[in-house]
């Protein structure tokens, strides 16, 4: 047992993993505090980002800071409205 602990403590990948877990603290277990309210994974967020990344790739890389910020803001609004079940056309007319 002591040998195993010694090997793990001297393994660089274990040290990195241990540091990440220690730095995350209780945030890793938030889903246990709010059962049914907070999912244990971030799959929904990852899936939402897939659409945005694909749109960026189809349109080509945005070439300046203003374009990137504008694109991010518009996509944030559109994804939020979609998540809330709001009509995108109505919301765009309302704010544009």
C-alpha positions as CSV (number, residue, x, y, z in Angstrom):
1,X,0.0,0.0,0.0
2,X,2.8,2.4,0.9
3,X,4.6,1.6,-2.3
4,X,1.5,2.3,-4.4
5,X,1.1,5.7,-2.7
6,X,4.7,6.5,-3.3
7,X,4.5,5.6,-7.0
8,X,1.3,7.7,-7.4
9,X,2.8,10.7,-5.6
10,X,5.8,10.6,-7.9
11,X,3.8,10.1,-11.1
12,X,3.5,13.5,-13.0
13,X,0.1,12.7,-14.5
14,X,-1.2,11.8,-11.1
15,X,0.0,15.1,-9.7
16,X,-1.7,17.0,-12.5
17,X,-4.9,15.1,-11.9
18,X,-4.7,15.6,-8.1
19,X,-4.2,19.3,-8.6
20,X,-7.2,19.6,-10.9
21,X,-9.4,17.8,-8.4
22,X,-8.2,19.8,-5.5
23,X,-8.6,23.1,-7.4
24,X,-12.2,22.2,-8.5
25,X,-13.2,21.6,-4.8
26,X,-16.9,21.2,-4.3
27,X,-17.8,22.4,-7.8
28,X,-17.4,18.8,-9.0
29,X,-20.3,17.6,-6.8
30,X,-22.8,20.5,-7.3
31,X,-25.1,18.0,-9.0
32,X,-25.3,16.0,-5.7
33,X,-26.5,19.1,-3.8
34,X,-29.3,19.9,-6.4
35,X,-30.6,16.5,-7.5
36,X,-32.6,16.8,-10.7
37,X,-31.7,20.5,-11.1
38,X,-28.1,20.3,-12.1
39,X,-27.0,17.6,-14.5
40,X,-23.8,15.7,-13.6
41,X,-22.3,16.4,-17.0
42,X,-22.0,19.4,-19.3
43,X,-23.3,17.5,-22.3
44,X,-26.1,20.0,-23.0
45,X,-23.6,22.9,-23.1
46,X,-21.3,20.9,-25.3
47,X,-24.1,20.1,-27.7
48,X,-25.2,23.7,-27.9
49,X,-21.7,24.8,-28.8
50,X,-21.5,22.3,-31.6
51,X,-24.0,24.3,-33.7
52,X,-22.0,27.5,-33.1
53,X,-18.7,25.9,-34.0
54,X,-20.2,24.4,-37.2
55,X,-21.6,27.8,-38.2
56,X,-18.2,29.4,-37.7
57,X,-16.5,26.8,-39.8
58,X,-19.0,27.0,-42.6
59,X,-18.7,30.8,-42.7
60,X,-15.0,30.7,-42.4
61,X,-12.8,32.1,-39.7
62,X,-13.9,35.5,-38.4
63,X,-11.1,37.8,-39.3
64,X,-11.3,40.6,-36.7
65,X,-12.2,41.1,-33.0
66,X,-15.3,43.1,-33.8
67,X,-16.7,40.3,-36.1
68,X,-15.9,37.6,-33.5
69,X,-17.6,39.6,-30.7
70,X,-20.7,40.4,-32.8
71,X,-21.0,36.8,-33.9
72,X,-20.7,35.5,-30.3
73,X,-23.3,38.0,-29.1
74,X,-25.8,37.2,-31.8
75,X,-25.4,33.4,-31.3
76,X,-25.7,33.8,-27.6
77,X,-29.0,35.6,-27.9
78,X,-30.3,33.1,-30.5
79,X,-29.3,30.0,-28.5
80,X,-30.8,31.5,-25.3
81,X,-34.1,32.3,-27.1
82,X,-34.2,28.8,-28.6
83,X,-33.5,27.3,-25.2
84,X,-36.3,29.3,-23.6
85,X,-38.7,28.2,-26.4
86,X,-39.1,31.7,-27.8
87,X,-39.7,32.4,-31.5
88,X,-36.4,33.5,-33.1
89,X,-38.0,35.6,-35.8
90,X,-40.1,37.5,-33.2
91,X,-37.2,38.1,-31.0
92,X,-35.0,39.3,-33.8
93,X,-37.6,41.8,-35.0
94,X,-38.1,43.0,-31.4
95,X,-34.4,43.7,-30.9
96,X,-33.2,44.7,-34.4
